[in-house]
Amino acid sequence: MYSSSVLETVGNNMEFKVKDTALADQGNLLIDWASVHMPVLNQIKQRFEKEKPLKGAVLGACLHVTKETAVLVQILKAGGAKVALCGSNPLSTQDEVAAALAKMGINVYAWRGETAEEYYWCVNKVLDHKPTITLDDGADLISTIHAKRTEALKTIKGGTEETTTGVVRLRAMEKAKALKYPLIAVNDAYTKFLFDNRYGTGQSTIDGFLRATSVLLAGKNFVVCGYGWCGRGLANRARGMGAHVIVTEVDPVKALEAIMDGFKVMPMSEAAKIGDIFVTITGNSGVIRKEHMIKMKNGAILANSGHFNVEINIPDLEGLATSKRTLRPNLEEYSLKNGRKLYLLAEGRLVNLASAEGHPSEVMDMSFANQALCVEYLMKTRRLKPKVYNVPKKIDDTVASLKLKSIGVTIDVLTAEQKKYIASWEEGTV
Ligand SMILES: NC(=O)c1ccc[n+]([C@@H]2O[C@H](COP(=O)([O-])OP(=O)(O)OC[C@H]3O[C@@H](n4cnc5c(N)ncnc54)[C@H](O)[C@@H]3O)[C@@H](O)[C@H]2O)c1
């Protein structure tokens, strides 16, 4: 079903491997459309073009190859960097966009439908460019460097990580004293997770779900597994579409929050019996397993929007099934031994990217503005210790201010008296 072109080398150390370069014109149109909705990145681009703060940087990026990522890549290039890019999920690459990037002179190695072997071939090709800074989404690039390509550490100054699961992996590496270079947790910037994880994942997961199924959401029992930043967004959007939303959690505080936000909370063993739709979004593994699947109603639909395809135990589903067939793109029907049918979307991979286009450009504008400014920060900062760092508050505030400016909103500023008041402890009841 899937194919890719051969590796093409275009003089001067520039090479790429994408599905089909003939798709480049279509890709350019998609990138133009994304750019219209990314005013923060465009403001940064104007400065980068003048100041060239990334001159001399070689950026090794493992990001979902979407139209928004292409806008980011153009800005990094405008700042003077050389960029090598691979996808951060085998099913998330938009082939038109990859083709357009190849034509723009970006070293891009990505096509939709990579096998696991091909996926890591692409990751390794990026590392062959000897990056000075890495940009990752899920930490596969970073873990490959630490486990198999340690020679790459010689040139690397620092890196950034885009998503919750990647940051969790990095913090585990830091704890185990395995981390060999400094990394900035872009995910943990307020202007990232409050908007991208919540509103971006919320909307795009519904988008991916509907493109794959086209079923009615109103009146359905919609089970959201995990009430973190992404889960909150998804639960609210599903409610907005008229679904009865049920939340499953393992964290008592989040469970309580879901209840007070107006959702039903119950364990998966109970939710399994009544859900029509199940979406995992936890960053954990084995959230939906065999013991849940056998309880599910005939026709239940399962999807995942968490980073890796381990949240729904697919080997369990395969084991319970007597046959399976693909009914339409990203929709597989499993016939179970108990006579019921279950439906799995996008092979259990990120449904919003595999079956739709990922997050809307407006939220990626802020996430990727953090990426661009953090790369600039790493270029300007003297060697940092190998630790996981938060995005500097100044960058977070800059991104928010640029976004407000772009939508024409001004806000109040603290008076001198207010600044003094909130910094003092002497004043109390008057
Ligand atoms: N689809 C996308 O485009 C996209 C975008 C951003 C983040 N993500 C990914 O989504 C996942 C969640 O991210 P987040 O920012 O919401 O993380 P988060 O840490 O804010 O929330 C995860 C929640 O899942 C809960 N959880 C863990 N195990 C569970 C289980 N077995 N059953 C029920 N709940 C469980 C946790 O208690 C937590 O409340 C991560 O893998 C992240 O990388 C995906």
The ligand as a MOL file (V3000), in Angstrom:
LIG
                    3D

  0  0  0     0  0            999 V3000
M  V30 BEGIN CTAB
M  V30 COUNTS 44 48 0 0 0
M  V30 BEGIN ATOM
M  V30 1 N -2.1800 13.4420 19.8740 0
M  V30 2 C -1.3690 14.4710 19.9750 0
M  V30 3 O -1.1360 15.2280 19.0380 0
M  V30 4 C -0.7380 14.7570 21.3030 0
M  V30 5 C -0.4490 16.0660 21.6740 0
M  V30 6 C 0.1020 16.3010 22.9310 0
M  V30 7 C 0.3990 15.2240 23.7690 0
M  V30 8 N 0.1330 13.9530 23.3240 0 CHG=1
M  V30 9 C 0.4060 12.7790 24.1410 0
M  V30 10 O -0.7900 12.4720 24.8800 0
M  V30 11 C -0.4250 11.7940 26.0790 0
M  V30 12 C -1.0320 12.5210 27.2660 0
M  V30 13 O -0.4670 13.8220 27.3720 0
M  V30 14 P -0.9460 14.8570 28.5050 0
M  V30 15 O -0.1890 16.1020 28.2580 0
M  V30 16 O -2.4150 14.8820 28.6000 0 CHG=-1
M  V30 17 O -0.3470 14.1160 29.7990 0
M  V30 18 P -0.7900 14.3030 31.3170 0
M  V30 19 O 0.3270 13.7450 32.1220 0
M  V30 20 O -1.2480 15.6990 31.5500 0
M  V30 21 O -2.0760 13.3530 31.4520 0
M  V30 22 C -2.0560 11.9670 31.3680 0
M  V30 23 C -3.1630 11.4610 32.3190 0
M  V30 24 O -3.3540 10.0730 32.0940 0
M  V30 25 C -3.5900 9.4790 33.3660 0
M  V30 26 N -3.3170 8.0300 33.2900 0
M  V30 27 C -2.1370 7.3810 33.3200 0
M  V30 28 N -2.3310 6.0470 33.2420 0
M  V30 29 C -3.6740 5.8540 33.1390 0
M  V30 30 C -4.4980 4.7090 33.0220 0
M  V30 31 N -3.9910 3.4640 32.9980 0
M  V30 32 N -5.8490 4.8830 32.9440 0
M  V30 33 C -6.3960 6.1190 32.9870 0
M  V30 34 N -5.6500 7.2560 33.0970 0
M  V30 35 C -4.3060 7.1100 33.1760 0
M  V30 36 C -2.6530 10.2230 34.3140 0
M  V30 37 O -3.0440 10.0880 35.6640 0
M  V30 38 C -2.7900 11.6640 33.7880 0
M  V30 39 O -3.8340 12.3610 34.4460 0
M  V30 40 C 1.0930 11.7280 26.0650 0
M  V30 41 O 1.5010 10.5300 25.4760 0
M  V30 42 C 1.4790 12.8840 25.1740 0
M  V30 43 O 2.7750 12.7650 24.6520 0
M  V30 44 C -0.4500 13.7010 22.1300 0
M  V30 END ATOM
M  V30 BEGIN BOND
M  V30 1 1 1 2
M  V30 2 2 2 3
M  V30 3 1 2 4
M  V30 4 1 4 5
M  V30 5 2 4 44
M  V30 6 2 5 6
M  V30 7 1 6 7
M  V30 8 2 7 8
M  V30 9 1 8 9
M  V30 10 1 8 44
M  V30 11 1 9 10
M  V30 12 1 9 42
M  V30 13 1 10 11
M  V30 14 1 11 12
M  V30 15 1 11 40
M  V30 16 1 12 13
M  V30 17 1 13 14
M  V30 18 2 14 15
M  V30 19 1 14 16
M  V30 20 1 14 17
M  V30 21 1 17 18
M  V30 22 2 18 19
M  V30 23 1 18 20
M  V30 24 1 18 21
M  V30 25 1 21 22
M  V30 26 1 22 23
M  V30 27 1 23 24
M  V30 28 1 23 38
M  V30 29 1 24 25
M  V30 30 1 25 26
M  V30 31 1 25 36
M  V30 32 1 26 27
M  V30 33 1 26 35
M  V30 34 2 27 28
M  V30 35 1 28 29
M  V30 36 1 29 30
M  V30 37 2 29 35
M  V30 38 1 30 31
M  V30 39 2 30 32
M  V30 40 1 32 33
M  V30 41 2 33 34
M  V30 42 1 34 35
M  V30 43 1 36 37
M  V30 44 1 36 38
M  V30 45 1 38 39
M  V30 46 1 40 41
M  V30 47 1 40 42
M  V30 48 1 42 43
M  V30 END BOND
M  V30 END CTAB
M  END
